[in-house]
Amino acid sequence: MLDQLKSGDLKKGDRILSENKLAEFFSVSRQTVRKAIYDLEKEGYLVTRRGSGTYVKSMRKDKENIGILTQSLTDYIFPFIVMGAEEVLKNTKCKSFIGNAKNDPVFERETLERWMDLGLKGIIVDPVVSATKQANVTLLKEISEQIPTVIINSNLNIQHAGTLVLNDYDCGSFAAKKFIELGHKRVAVIYKAVHKAANERANGFIDTIKEHKQILLYELPFHGQETSDEVFNLIMSLLSLPKNNIPTAIFCSNDLVAMQVIMASKKLNLDIPDDISLIGFDDADFAQALEISTFRHPKQQFGEKAAQMLLKMIEENNNGKPEKIVEKAEFIERKSLIQKK
């Protein structure tokens, strides 16, 4: 029946045969016919009018399938990114496949390869472990040469891919200057070393602090997940130093790490901000409740912008010059900061 719709044998407004006649014509059961009609209605090809019959509603072309692949899908900022992209795509000819890389480069690779086999018209990717040799940079380069590709939250320097990132380095530098302005002499940065954006934030912080020789700096990179025992134990070790050595200000590469700092501080009877000033990143939904000073990731707008970039690339047949966009993250100051006496 779909072939008849596409070929023009059935035109908009035509009434299709009854379920009985369709079952006889295609030599299938009425149940199969009923399901096929339901699916075609759902896709927008048919409309059923009670007491009248089922009619051809639309002769629209097939949807163009695109993929949206994020590091995670169920928590933190990632659902909002997907929501933003979907908001833009819902009124277009594009149908989206949503993928969860589960913070696993192997799973990410398998998903991308499977999508390419399906013939997707374009992809938006928030890559995992983007600062390591495990990153799927070579595969993403190959894909970007074949179909429109937008990479978000990591600048992988892929010529044919669009890139959408935040001013991560500048934000790290701003956090350092904030601590200096507040009079802190012992500071720390805790960051996920396997991710490009986290590295950029840490580098901005470290470079700025190192301009001030009198400030003691602790650098704590980690490789696991932010909510892991590895990260919690790392923070516990830092905050268990002799009192005169404990940092009085900590910058975290995201709010999940900042939350771990809060938990460790409570366990050691340290107060935020009286003992430790704290800055996170992303302005996660729990950051306001915990009074974490942080940089606001425009997550939903990011998804919208990424989708707009991809649609433009699809329209240009991937022949235009890919956009490289750097958005500014807004600093949100809350009660986790204090002037050092």
VOVOLUM-340450 format. One record per residue: x, y negated, z of N, C-alpha, C in turn; residue in three letters. Coordinates in steps of 0.1 Angstrom, whole numbers, padded with zeros to 4 digits, always signed. Each point is the difference from the previous one (the first is absolute). Example, Ala and Ser with C-alpha at 12.3 -4.5 7.8 and 13.67 -1.06 7.14 Angstrom:
residues 2
+0132+0057+0078-0009-0012+0000+0009-0012+0000ala
-0004-0011-0007+0009-0011+0000-0008-0011+0008ser
end
This chain:
residues 341
+0008+0012+0000-0008-0012+0000+0009-0013+0000met
+0011+0001+0008+0009-0012+0000+0006-0002-0013leu
+0003+0010-0008+0005-0001-0013-0010-0007-0009asp
-0013+0003+0001-0010-0006-0008-0001-0015+0004gln
+0001-0003+0013+0000-0014+0004+0011-0008-0007leu
+0012+0006+0001+0012-0007-0005+0000-0001-0016lys
-0006+0010-0006+0000+0000-0015-0010-0009-0006ser
-0010-0004+0009-0010-0009-0005-0013+0007-0004gly
+0000+0014+0001-0012+0007-0003-0012-0004+0009asp
+0004-0003+0012-0010-0005+0010+0003-0015+0002leu
-0010-0009-0001+0003-0014+0001-0007-0005+0012lys
+0004-0012+0004-0006-0007+0012-0015-0001-0001lys
-0007+0005+0010-0015-0001-0001-0006+0013-0004gly
+0008+0009-0006-0006+0013-0004-0004+0009+0012asp
-0011+0007-0002-0004+0009+0011+0006+0014-0003arg
+0007+0006+0010+0006+0013-0003-0011+0011+0002ile
+0004+0012-0005-0009+0012+0001-0003+0003+0015leu
-0011+0007+0002-0003+0005+0014+0010+0010+0005ser
+0000+0002+0013+0010+0009+0006-0002+0014-0006glu
-0012+0005-0002-0003+0013-0006+0006+0001-0014asn
-0002-0010-0008+0005+0000-0014+0015-0001-0001lys
+0006-0008+0009+0014-0001+0001+0007+0013+0004leu
-0007+0007+0010+0006+0012+0004-0001+0011-0011ala
-0010-0001-0008-0002+0010-0011+0010-0004-0011glu
+0002-0013-0003+0009-0004-0010+0014+0003+0002phe
+0005-0002+0013+0014+0002+0004+0002+0014+0006phe
-0011+0008+0000+0001+0014+0006+0006+0000+0014ser
-0005-0009+0008+0004+0000+0014-0012-0001+0009val
+0002+0001+0013-0012+0000+0010-0005-0014+0002ser
-0012-0002+0005-0006-0013+0003+0009-0007+0010arg
+0005+0008+0010+0008-0006+0010+0013-0006-0005gln
+0006+0006-0010+0011-0006-0007-0003-0013-0007thr
-0012+0000-0007-0004-0012-0007-0003-0011+0010val
-0007+0004+0011-0003-0011+0010+0013-0006+0006arg
+0010+0008+0002+0013-0005+0006+0006-0009-0011lys
+0000+0004-0012+0006-0008-0011-0007-0013-0001ala
-0013+0000+0000-0007-0013+0000+0003-0009+0012ile
+0001+0006+0011+0003-0008+0012+0014-0006-0001tyr
+0010+0008-0005+0014-0006-0002+0000-0011-0010asp
-0008+0002-0011+0000-0011-0011-0007-0012+0005leu
-0010+0001+0009-0006-0011+0006+0010-0008+0009glu
+0007+0008+0008+0010-0005+0009+0011-0008-0008lys
+0003+0005-0011+0010-0007-0009-0005-0012-0008glu
-0013-0001+0001-0006-0012-0007-0005+0002-0014gly
+0000+0013-0004-0005+0003-0014-0015+0001-0001tyr
-0006+0005+0010-0015+0003+0000-0007-0006+0011leu
-0013-0002-0002-0009-0005+0011-0013+0008-0001val
-0005+0005+0012-0012+0007+0001-0011-0009+0005thr
-0011+0000-0008-0012-0008+0004-0011+0010+0004arg
-0005-0001+0012-0010+0009+0005-0012+0000-0008arg
-0005+0012-0005-0012+0001-0007+0002-0003-0015gly
+0012-0004-0004+0002-0003-0014+0011+0008-0007ser
+0011+0003+0008+0011+0008-0006+0013-0006+0003gly
+0010+0005-0007+0014-0004+0002+0005-0006-0013thr
+0006-0012+0001+0004-0008-0011+0015-0003+0000tyr
+0005-0003-0013+0014-0004-0001+0001-0015+0005val
+0008-0002+0010+0001-0013+0006+0012-0008-0006lys
+0011+0006-0002+0012-0007-0004+0008+0008-0010ser
+0007-0007-0009+0009+0006-0009+0015-0004+0003met
+0002-0003+0013+0013-0005+0004+0011+0010-0003arg
+0012-0005-0001+0012+0008-0003+0004+0007+0013lys
+0007+0011-0001+0005+0007+0012+0008-0010+0008asp
+0000+0002+0013+0008-0008+0009+0015+0003-0002lys
+0008-0010+0002+0014+0002+0000+0005+0004+0014glu
+0006+0011+0002+0005+0004+0013+0013-0006+0004asn
+0000-0006+0012+0013-0005+0005+0002+0006+0014ile
+0012+0000+0005+0004+0006+0013+0004-0011+0010gly
-0004+0002+0012+0005-0009+0011+0006+0009+0011ile
+0013+0000+0001+0007+0009+0009+0007-0008+0011leu
-0004+0002+0013+0006-0007+0011+0007+0010+0009thr
+0009-0005+0009+0008+0008+0009-0009+0008+0009gln
-0011-0006+0005-0010+0007+0008-0014-0005-0005ser
-0010+0005+0005-0014-0004-0005-0010-0002+0011leu
+0003+0006+0012-0011+0000+0010+0002-0011+0011thr
+0012-0006+0000+0003-0009+0011+0008-0012-0004asp
+0002-0009+0010+0008-0012-0001-0004-0009-0011tyr
+0008-0006-0009-0004-0009-0010-0004+0006-0013ile
+0002+0013-0001-0002+0006-0013-0014+0001-0005phe
-0010+0003+0009-0014+0000-0005-0004-0013-0005pro
+0005-0011+0006-0004-0013-0005+0006-0004-0014phe
+0012+0005-0002+0006-0002-0013-0008+0007-0011ile
-0004+0013+0003-0009+0007-0010-0013-0007-0001val
-0006-0004+0011-0013-0007-0001+0001-0013-0009met
+0011-0007+0001+0001-0012-0008+0001+0003-0015gly
+0008+0011-0003+0001+0004-0014-0013+0005-0006ala
-0007+0008+0008-0013+0005-0004-0010-0011-0003glu
+0001-0010+0008-0010-0012-0001+0002-0006-0014glu
+0012-0001-0004+0003-0006-0014-0004+0010-0011val
+0002+0013+0002-0001+0009-0010-0015+0005-0002leu
-0008-0002+0010-0014+0006-0001-0008-0006-0011lys
+0002-0012-0005-0008-0006-0011+0008+0001-0013asn
+0010+0009-0001+0007+0001-0012-0002+0014-0006thr
+0006+0003-0011-0001+0013-0007+0009+0010+0006lys
+0007-0004+0011+0010+0009+0007-0006+0008+0011cys
+0003+0012+0001-0004+0009+0011+0013+0004+0007lys
+0000-0002+0013+0012+0002+0008+0001+0014+0007ser
+0012+0006-0001+0004+0012+0008+0008-0006+0012phe
-0004+0004+0012+0006-0005+0012+0009+0012+0005ile
+0013-0004+0002+0009+0011+0005+0007-0004+0013gly
+0003+0010+0008+0006-0002+0013+0014+0008-0001asn
+0011-0008+0001+0013+0007-0001+0004+0006+0013ala
-0007-0003+0010+0003+0006+0014+0014-0002+0004lys
+0006-0012-0004+0013-0003+0004+0011+0010-0004asn
-0003+0008-0011+0008+0011-0004+0004-0002-0015asp
+0013-0002-0002+0004-0003-0014-0002+0012-0010pro
+0000+0012+0005-0003+0012-0008-0015+0000-0004val
-0008-0003+0010-0015+0000-0003-0003-0012-0009phe
+0007-0011+0002-0002-0012-0009+0004+0004-0015glu
+0011+0007-0001+0005+0004-0014-0010+0009-0006arg
-0005+0010+0007-0010+0010-0005-0013-0007-0004glu
-0004-0010+0008-0012-0007-0004+0002-0008-0013thr
+0011-0007-0001+0003-0008-0012+0000+0009-0012leu
+0007+0011+0001+0001+0009-0011-0013+0006-0005glu
-0008+0003+0010-0014+0005-0002-0008-0011-0007arg
+0001-0012+0004-0008-0011-0006+0005-0002-0014trp
+0013+0001-0003+0004-0002-0014-0005+0011-0009met
-0001+0012+0005-0006+0011-0007-0015-0003-0004asp
-0007-0007+0009-0014-0004-0002-0002-0011-0010leu
+0011-0006-0004-0001-0011-0009-0005-0013+0005gly
+0004-0004+0012-0005-0013+0006+0005-0011-0008leu
-0007-0011+0000+0003-0012-0008+0009-0010+0007lys
+0001+0002+0014+0009-0009+0007+0000+0004+0015gly
+0010-0005+0007+0001+0004+0015+0004-0012+0008ile
-0004+0000+0013+0005-0009+0010+0006+0009+0011ile
+0013-0003+0003+0007+0009+0010+0006-0008+0011val
-0002+0004+0012+0007-0005+0012+0010+0011+0004asp
+0012+0000-0005+0009+0012+0001+0005+0003+0014pro
+0002+0013+0003+0005+0004+0013+0015+0000-0001val
+0007+0001+0012+0015+0000+0001+0007-0008-0011val
-0005-0012-0003+0005-0008-0011+0014-0004+0001ser
+0006+0001+0012+0014-0005+0002+0010+0012+0000ala
-0004+0012-0004+0008+0011+0001+0002+0007-0014thr
+0009+0009-0001+0003+0008-0012-0012+0009-0003lys
-0008+0003+0010-0012+0008-0002-0011-0007-0008gln
+0001-0013-0001-0011-0008-0006-0001+0004-0015ala
-0013+0000-0004-0003+0005-0014+0002-0011-0010asn
+0011-0007+0000+0003-0012-0008+0001+0005-0015val
+0008+0010-0003+0001+0005-0013-0013+0004-0007thr
-0008+0007+0008-0013+0004-0005-0009-0012-0003leu
+0000-0010+0009-0008-0012-0001+0005-0008-0012leu
+0013+0000-0003+0005-0007-0012-0005+0006-0012lys
+0000+0014-0001-0005+0007-0011-0015-0003-0003glu
-0007+0001+0011-0015-0003-0001-0003-0014-0005ile
+0008-0010+0006-0002-0014-0004+0002-0003-0015ser
+0009+0009-0006+0002-0002-0014-0011+0006-0009glu
-0009+0008+0007-0010+0007-0008-0014-0007+0003gln
-0003-0003+0012-0013-0007+0003+0002-0011+0010ile
-0009-0010+0000+0001-0011+0009+0002+0004+0015pro
+0009-0005+0007+0004+0003+0013+0002-0012+0009thr
-0006+0000+0011+0002-0011+0010+0005+0006+0013val
+0011-0005+0005+0006+0005+0013-0002-0010+0010ile
-0005+0003+0012-0003-0009+0010+0008+0003+0013ile
+0003-0011+0007+0007+0001+0013+0015+0005+0000asn
+0005+0002-0012+0014+0004-0002+0005-0005-0013ser
+0011-0007-0001+0006-0004-0012+0010+0010-0004asn
-0003+0009-0010+0009+0010-0005+0007-0004-0012leu
-0001-0012-0004+0007-0005-0012-0002+0008-0012asn
-0012+0004-0003-0004+0007-0012-0005-0009-0010ile
+0007-0001-0011-0002-0010-0011-0014-0001-0005gln
-0006+0012-0003-0013+0000-0006-0012+0000+0009his
+0003+0000+0013-0011+0001+0010-0003-0014+0006ala
-0012-0003+0002-0004-0012+0007+0004+0002+0015gly
+0003-0011+0007+0004+0001+0014-0007-0010+0008thr
-0006+0004+0011-0007-0008+0010+0006+0002+0014leu
+0007-0010+0005+0006+0002+0013-0002-0013+0009val
+0003+0001+0013+0000-0011+0009+0014-0006+0001leu
+0001-0012+0005+0013-0007+0002+0006+0006+0013asn
+0003+0013+0000+0004+0007+0012+0013-0005+0006asp
+0010-0003-0009+0013-0005+0006-0002-0013+0007tyr
-0008-0009-0006-0002-0013+0006-0008+0001+0013asp
-0009+0010+0001-0007+0002+0012+0009+0005+0012cys
+0009+0009-0004+0010+0004+0010+0009-0011+0005gly
+0004-0009-0009+0008-0011+0004-0009-0010+0009ser
-0012-0002-0004-0009-0008+0008-0001+0005+0015phe
-0002+0014+0001-0001+0006+0013+0013-0003+0008ala
+0011+0001-0006+0013-0003+0007+0001-0014+0005ala
-0004-0009-0009+0000-0014+0004-0010-0003+0011lys
-0011+0007+0000-0010-0002+0011+0006+0004+0013lys
+0007+0011+0001+0006+0005+0012+0011-0010+0005phe
+0008-0005-0010+0011-0009+0003-0006-0013+0006ile
-0011-0005-0007-0007-0012+0005-0005+0002+0014glu
-0004+0012+0004-0005+0003+0013+0011+0002+0010leu
+0012+0000-0004+0012+0001+0009+0004+0014+0004gly
-0003+0010-0008+0004+0014+0003+0014+0002-0005his
+0008+0007+0009+0014+0003-0002+0003+0015-0003lys
-0010+0008+0003+0001+0015-0003-0012+0004-0008arg
+0002+0004-0012-0012+0003-0009+0003+0014-0006val
-0011+0006-0005+0000+0013-0007-0009+0000-0012ala
+0004+0008-0010-0009+0002-0011-0002+0015-0001val
-0012+0005-0001-0003+0014-0001-0007+0002-0014ile
+0005+0008-0009-0006+0001-0013+0001+0014-0006tyr
-0009+0002-0010+0000+0013-0007+0009-0001-0011lys
+0012+0007+0001+0011-0002-0009-0003+0006-0014ala
-0010+0009-0001-0003+0007-0013-0009-0009-0009val
-0005-0011+0005-0009-0008-0008+0006-0014-0004his
-0001-0003-0013+0006-0013-0005-0005-0012+0007lys
-0013-0001+0002-0005-0013+0006+0005-0001+0015ala
+0001+0011+0007+0005+0000+0014+0014-0004+0000ala
+0008+0005-0010+0014-0004-0001+0002-0015-0003asn
-0009-0005-0009+0001-0014-0003-0003-0009+0012glu
-0010+0004+0008-0003-0007+0012+0011+0000+0010arg
+0006+0012+0002+0011+0001+0009+0012-0008-0004ala
+0003+0001-0013+0012-0007-0006-0002-0015+0002asn
-0012-0006-0002-0002-0014+0002+0002-0004+0015gly
-0004+0009+0009+0002-0002+0014+0014+0000+0004phe
+0007+0011-0004+0014+0002+0003+0009-0011-0005ile
-0002-0003-0013+0009-0011-0006-0001-0013+0008asp
-0012-0003+0004-0002-0013+0007+0005+0000+0014thr
-0002+0011+0007+0006+0002+0014+0015-0001-0001ile
+0006+0006-0010+0015+0001+0000+0006-0014-0003lys
-0008-0009-0004+0006-0014-0001+0002-0006+0013glu
-0005+0006+0011+0001-0005+0013+0008+0010+0009his
+0013-0003+0001+0009+0010+0006-0003+0003+0015lys
-0007-0010+0007-0003+0002+0014-0011+0009+0003gln
-0007+0005-0010-0012+0008+0002+0004+0015-0002ile
-0004+0008+0010+0003+0015-0001-0012+0006-0008leu
+0004+0008-0010-0010+0006-0009+0000+0015+0001leu
-0011+0007+0002-0002+0014+0000-0007+0004-0013tyr
+0006+0008-0008-0007+0005-0012-0004+0015+0001glu
-0013+0002-0001-0005+0014+0002-0008+0005-0012leu
+0007+0005-0010-0007+0006-0011-0005+0014+0003pro
-0011+0004-0006-0005+0014+0002-0005+0006-0013phe
-0002+0013-0001-0003+0006-0012-0014+0008+0000his
-0005+0002+0012-0013+0007+0001-0012-0009-0001gly
-0011+0005+0004-0013-0008+0000+0000-0010+0012gln
-0006-0011-0002+0000-0011+0011-0006+0005+0013glu
-0010+0009-0001-0007+0005+0012+0007+0012+0006thr
+0011+0004-0005+0007+0013+0005+0007-0002+0013ser
+0002+0012+0006+0008+0000+0013+0014-0006-0003asp
+0005+0003-0012+0014-0005-0003+0001-0015+0003glu
-0010-0008-0005+0000-0014+0001-0003-0004+0015val
-0009+0006+0006-0003-0003+0014+0013+0002+0009phe
+0007+0011-0002+0012+0003+0008+0011-0009-0003asn
+0001-0005-0013+0010-0010-0004-0003-0013+0008leu
-0012-0004+0001-0004-0012+0007+0002+0002+0015ile
-0003+0011+0005+0002+0003+0015+0015-0001+0003met
+0008+0005-0008+0015-0001+0002+0004-0014+0000ser
-0005-0008-0009+0004-0015-0001-0005-0007+0013leu
-0012+0002+0004-0006-0007+0011+0005+0006+0014leu
+0007+0011+0000+0005+0006+0012+0015-0005+0003ser
+0005-0009-0008+0013-0005+0002+0000-0008+0013leu
+0012-0003+0006+0001-0009+0012-0008-0013-0003pro
-0006-0005+0010-0009-0012-0001+0007-0011-0008lys
+0013-0003+0002+0007-0011-0006+0003+0003-0015asn
-0002+0012-0004+0003+0004-0014-0013+0002-0009asn
-0012+0001+0007-0012+0003-0007-0003-0013-0009ile
-0004+0002-0013-0003-0011-0008-0013-0007+0005pro
+0000-0013-0001-0011-0008+0005-0010-0003-0011thr
+0004+0004-0012-0009-0002-0012+0002+0011-0010ala
-0011+0005-0006+0001+0011-0009-0009-0003-0012ile
+0006+0002-0012-0007-0001-0013-0002+0014-0006phe
-0012+0004-0003-0003+0013-0005-0005-0001-0015cys
+0004+0010-0008-0003-0001-0014-0015+0002-0003ser
-0007+0005+0010-0015-0001-0002-0007+0001+0014asn
-0013-0001+0000-0007-0001+0013-0001+0014+0007asp
+0001+0011-0008+0000+0013+0007+0013+0001+0009leu
+0011-0005-0005+0012+0000+0008-0002-0009+0012val
-0006-0012-0002-0002-0009+0011-0009+0006+0011ala
-0010+0008-0005-0008+0007+0010+0008+0010+0008met
+0009+0007-0006+0009+0009+0007+0009-0008+0011gln
+0004-0012-0004+0007-0008+0010-0008-0003+0012val
-0013-0004-0003-0009-0003+0011-0002+0012+0009ile
-0002+0012-0005-0002+0012+0007+0013+0003+0009met
+0012-0001-0006+0012+0003+0007+0002-0010+0011ala
-0003-0013-0003+0001-0010+0011-0008+0002+0012ser
-0013+0004-0003-0009+0004+0011+0006+0011+0009lys
+0005+0010-0007+0005+0012+0007+0012-0004+0009lys
+0008-0011-0004+0012-0004+0008-0003-0012+0008leu
-0013-0004+0001-0004-0011+0008+0006-0013-0004asn
+0001-0002-0013+0005-0012-0007-0012-0007-0005leu
+0000-0013+0001-0012-0008-0005+0003-0007-0013asp
-0010+0000-0008+0000-0008-0013-0010-0011+0002ile
+0004-0013-0001+0013-0005-0005+0010-0004+0011pro
-0003+0002+0013+0009-0005+0011+0014+0006-0001asp
+0001+0013-0003+0013+0006-0001+0004+0002-0014asp
-0009+0002-0009+0003+0002-0014-0009-0007-0009ile
+0005-0009-0009-0008-0006-0010-0001+0009-0012ser
-0011+0000-0007-0002+0011-0011-0006-0006-0012leu
+0005+0004-0012-0005-0004-0013-0001+0013-0008ile
-0012+0002-0006-0002+0011-0009-0002-0004-0014gly
-0007+0008-0008-0002-0003-0014-0013+0007-0005phe
-0008-0006-0008-0012+0005-0007-0013-0005+0006asp
+0000-0004+0013-0013-0004+0006-0010+0011-0001asp
+0004+0012+0005-0009+0011+0000-0013-0003+0008ala
-0010+0008-0001-0013-0003+0007+0002+0000+0015asp
+0010+0007+0005+0002+0000+0015+0009-0011+0005phe
+0006-0007-0009+0010-0011+0004-0006-0011+0008ala
-0012-0004-0004-0007-0011+0007-0003+0004+0014gln
-0006+0012+0002-0003+0005+0013+0012+0001+0009ala
+0011+0004-0005+0012+0001+0008+0008-0013+0001leu
-0005-0010-0006+0006-0014+0000+0014+0001-0006glu
+0002+0007-0011+0013+0001-0006+0002-0011-0010ile
+0011-0008+0001+0003-0010-0010+0005+0008-0012ser
-0004-0004-0012+0003+0009-0011-0002-0008-0013thr
+0005+0006-0011-0002-0006-0013-0012+0007-0007phe
-0009-0008-0005-0013+0006-0006+0003+0005-0014arg
-0002+0013-0002+0000+0006-0013-0013-0002-0007his
-0001-0007-0011-0013-0002-0007-0005+0012-0007pro
-0002+0011+0008-0002+0013-0005-0011+0002-0011lys
-0012-0006+0003-0011+0002-0009+0003-0008-0013gln
+0004-0013+0002+0004-0008-0011+0011+0006-0008gln
+0009+0007+0006+0011+0007-0006-0005+0010-0010phe
-0010+0008+0005-0006+0010-0009-0007-0006-0012gly
-0007-0011+0003-0007-0007-0011+0010-0005-0010glu
+0011-0006+0004+0010-0006-0009+0006+0011-0008lys
+0003+0011+0007+0007+0012-0007-0009+0005-0012ala
-0013+0001+0003-0010+0004-0010-0001-0010-0011ala
+0000-0012+0003+0000-0011-0011+0012+0001-0009gln
+0012+0002+0007+0012+0002-0008-0001+0012-0009met
-0005+0011+0005-0001+0012-0008-0009-0001-0012leu
-0012-0007+0003-0010-0002-0011+0006-0008-0011leu
+0008-0010+0004+0006-0009-0010+0010+0008-0009lys
+0008+0009+0007+0010+0009-0007-0008+0009-0010met
-0011+0006+0005-0008+0009-0009-0005-0007-0012ile
-0005-0012+0002-0005-0009-0010+0011-0003-0011glu
+0012-0002+0005+0011-0003-0009+0007+0012-0005glu
-0006+0012+0002+0006+0013-0005+0014+0002+0006asn
+0003-0005+0011+0013+0002+0007+0011-0007-0008asn
-0003-0010-0009+0010-0006-0008+0004-0014+0005asn
-0007-0005+0010+0003-0013+0005+0012+0001+0010gly
+0004-0011+0005+0011-0001+0010-0006+0003+0014lys
+0004+0010+0007-0007+0003+0013+0003-0011+0010pro
-0010-0003+0008+0001-0010+0010+0008+0005+0012glu
+0008-0009+0005+0007+0003+0013-0004-0011+0010lys
-0009+0003+0009-0007-0009+0009+0004+0002+0014ile
+0004-0012+0006+0004+0000+0015-0010-0008+0007val
-0008+0006+0009-0010-0007+0008+0006-0004+0013glu
-0005-0011+0006+0005-0004+0013-0009+0006+0011lys
+0006+0005+0011-0007+0006+0011-0001-0012+0011ala
-0012-0002+0005-0002-0010+0010+0004+0005+0014glu
+0007-0009+0007+0004+0004+0014-0012-0003+0009phe
-0004+0009+0009-0010-0001+0009+0006+0001+0014ile
+0000-0012+0007+0006+0000+0014-0011+0003+0010glu
+0003+0010+0009-0009+0003+0011+0008+0000+0013arg
-0005+0007+0010+0005-0001+0013+0012+0009+0003lys
+0006+0006-0010+0012+0009+0002+0013-0008+0000ser
-0001-0013-0001+0013-0008-0001+0000-0009+0012leu
+0012-0003+0005+0002-0009+0012+0013-0007-0001ile
+0001-0013+0004+0012-0007+0000+0009+0005+0011gln
+0013+0004-0003+0009+0005+0009+0005-0011+0009lys
+0000+0002+0013+0005-0011+0009+0015+0001+0002lys
end
